Amino acid sequence: MQGGLVPEGYAVDVTVVGAGVIGLTTAVEVQAGGHTVQVVAAGRGEATTSFVAGALWFPFRADPPDRVNGWARRSRERLQVLASAMPEAGVDVLTVYEAADGADTPWWARSVPDLTLVPASPLGCAAWRFRAPRVEPELFLGWLEGQLQRPVQKRKVTSLDAVAGEAVVNCTGLGARALTGDASLQAVYGQVLLVEPGELDMSVSLGDERDESALLYSIPRRRAVVLGGCALPCPDTQSLLPDPVLRELILARARASGLRHGPVLSERAGLRPYRPSVRLERTGRVIHNYGHGGAGYTLAYGCAEEVAALLRR
Ligand SMILES: Cc1cc2nc3c(=O)[nH]c(=O)nc-3n(C[C@H](O)[C@H](O)[C@H](O)COP(=O)(O)OP(=O)(O)OC[C@H]3O[C@@H](n4cnc5c(N)ncnc54)[C@H](O)[C@@H]3O)c2cc1C
């Protein structure tokens, strides 16, 4: 059914608060389970952190490892199906080289069946090689919204108790701090540049996360490449105007690794909603689903399936 076809006054049995990748993926999944769903959000599209992301499947800055591996594995499978079945959703599968920190198997290896340690890589060092989906946020967020029977309602929620619905799913990212008083949420600043591809291989994504104070990643989109980045804990009030010093550091790291990209097209910054443990649990009629850190796209489908299962119980 297309947006708007559910008659006015029809009972909404599930309200999802938040229209980032977590809220929209959850809403579509819950709707597929037979519920009537209304998404309510203070901001959509460009106004979300989800719009800024890389957005490569890779479990970065998300905990705890056991649950994250389970959600990440499911999301990877679901995104891979979309990549071949629905090109309009903006998902493609790339070859990824992730710089290896010695020969110890990384904690996320359980969610990557084709993981191989290669002695040399385009990064100039040993790396873990695997295939993984990459999402175009603009296409994917729009595609998800297009699956909803009811259009997203733009509204800031000040109390989850006051939200209509037999069940409410809280997918507000960093906004959850104000709604729940959750002091364990931590904003983690990230900045990326969109560059022309230049001589970069558009089928290959490169990442070096060994030193969190000097991250380097290069993630091809369909027509441009995302260069990053950084992961700096900060207050929620941090300005999202890209920092020129960080921009120069990102460009210098790319140069030092021999990445021959084209001119800079634009730059963006966002705040990752990190929590020592992703909060996915039911308390009464509210299901919380927030705190996915640097891995919202990597976990969205796995978490959405768990929310749908909690609603069935
Ligand atoms: C630079 C950068 C690069 C990244 N790269 C990747 C990557 O490569 N792969 C990956 O998997 N992840 C990546 N991430 C992380 C990813 O972007 C986040 O994990 C993800 O966007 C979190 O999604 P979310 O839906 O929880 O939050 P958001 O996208 O922030 O959405 C929150 C939603 O809740 C709404 N909201 C908040 N408070 C209220 C309220 N009180 N009332 C109503 N609505 C409210 C907001 O308006 C918004 O709609 C990156 C992040 C950054 C910053």
The ligand as an ORCA input file, in Angstrom:
! r2SCAN-3c Opt
* xyz 0 1
  C      30.465     10.506     10.085
  C      29.647      9.282     10.348
  C      29.879      8.126      9.602
  C      29.137      6.976      9.856
  N      29.364      5.856      9.087
  C      28.633      4.729      9.297
  C      28.840      3.578      8.493
  O      29.672      3.574      7.572
  N      28.092      2.474      8.745
  C      27.148      2.450      9.755
  O      26.512      1.409      9.942
  N      26.943      3.544     10.541
  C      27.664      4.667     10.339
  N      27.469      5.765     11.129
  C      26.554      5.660     12.282
  C      25.119      5.861     11.890
  O      24.984      7.048     11.161
  C      24.246      5.907     13.171
  O      24.467      4.751     13.935
  C      22.788      5.964     12.772
  O      22.553      7.048     11.919
  C      21.883      6.069     14.010
  O      20.575      6.045     13.501
  P      19.327      6.471     14.365
  O      18.147      6.266     13.500
  O      19.395      5.816     15.692
  O      19.571      8.031     14.668
  P      19.285      9.332     13.790
  O      19.645      9.161     12.368
  O      19.903     10.450     14.536
  O      17.703      9.501     13.861
  C      17.039      9.840     15.064
  C      15.617     10.217     14.719
  O      14.920     10.474     15.925
  C      14.290     11.746     15.844
  N      14.131     12.281     17.185
  C      15.079     12.474     18.145
  N      14.518     12.969     19.262
  C      13.185     13.099     18.996
  C      12.073     13.557     19.748
  N      12.193     13.991     21.000
  N      10.842     13.564     19.148
  C      10.692     13.136     17.875
  N      11.720     12.678     17.119
  C      12.948     12.661     17.685
  C      15.205     12.554     14.938
  O      14.532     13.687     14.422
  C      15.498     11.499     13.884
  O      14.426     11.383     12.988
  C      28.162      6.950     10.887
  C      27.916      8.109     11.618
  C      28.644      9.272     11.365
  C      28.353     10.498     12.139
*
